[in-house]
């Protein structure tokens, strides 16, 4: 990866087009279509996001923070 690509590397909570960048608790980044998140559940260590097909993504972000990100704020 070049230095230009690293400089443009999206960070957690950043929007890229219709996608929101989210890092799960294992450190893997996901580009999620904001409208594809069908449910959010607050957990002791963050938020659980439910995606189509029953897929789940666990984040360390709080529920209010995750709601603001998905809302575009």
C-alpha positions as CSV (number, residue, x, y, z in Angstrom):
1,X,0.0,0.0,0.0
2,X,1.4,3.4,-1.0
3,X,1.6,6.4,1.4
4,X,-1.2,8.0,-0.7
5,X,-3.5,5.1,0.0
6,X,-2.7,5.1,3.7
7,X,-3.5,8.9,3.8
8,X,-6.9,8.2,2.3
9,X,-7.6,5.2,4.5
10,X,-11.0,5.7,6.0
11,X,-11.3,5.7,9.8
12,X,-14.0,4.2,12.1
13,X,-17.3,6.0,11.8
14,X,-16.4,7.7,8.5
15,X,-18.8,7.7,5.6
16,X,-17.6,6.7,2.2
17,X,-20.4,7.1,-0.2
18,X,-23.3,5.0,1.1
19,X,-21.0,3.0,3.4
20,X,-20.0,3.5,7.0
21,X,-16.7,2.2,8.2
22,X,-16.9,0.2,11.4
23,X,-14.3,-1.8,13.2
24,X,-15.5,-5.0,15.0
25,X,-14.2,-6.1,18.4
26,X,-11.6,-8.4,16.7
27,X,-10.2,-5.4,14.9
28,X,-11.6,-6.2,11.4
29,X,-12.9,-3.2,9.4
30,X,-16.3,-3.4,7.7
31,X,-17.8,-1.1,5.1
32,X,-21.6,-1.3,5.9
33,X,-24.4,0.2,3.9
34,X,-26.0,2.3,6.6
35,X,-29.5,1.3,5.4
36,X,-28.6,-2.4,5.6
37,X,-28.3,-2.3,9.4
38,X,-31.7,-3.7,10.5
39,X,-31.2,-3.6,14.3
40,X,-28.9,-2.4,17.0
41,X,-28.5,-3.9,20.4
42,X,-26.6,-2.4,23.3
43,X,-24.2,-4.8,25.0
44,X,-21.9,-4.5,28.0
45,X,-18.9,-3.8,25.8
46,X,-20.4,-1.9,22.9
47,X,-23.1,-2.4,20.2
48,X,-24.2,-5.4,18.2
49,X,-25.4,-4.7,14.7
50,X,-27.7,-7.1,12.8
51,X,-27.3,-7.2,9.1
52,X,-29.1,-9.0,6.3
53,X,-28.9,-12.8,6.3
54,X,-28.6,-12.9,10.1
55,X,-25.0,-11.6,10.0
56,X,-23.8,-9.8,13.2
57,X,-21.1,-7.3,13.8
58,X,-20.0,-6.5,17.4
59,X,-18.4,-3.1,17.9
60,X,-16.9,-1.4,20.9
61,X,-18.8,1.8,20.0
62,X,-21.7,2.8,22.3
63,X,-25.3,2.6,21.0
64,X,-25.8,6.4,21.0
65,X,-22.5,6.9,19.1
66,X,-23.4,4.1,16.6
67,X,-26.9,5.7,16.0
68,X,-25.2,9.1,15.3
69,X,-22.9,7.5,12.8
70,X,-25.6,5.6,11.0
71,X,-27.7,8.8,10.9
72,X,-24.9,10.7,9.2
73,X,-24.0,13.1,12.1
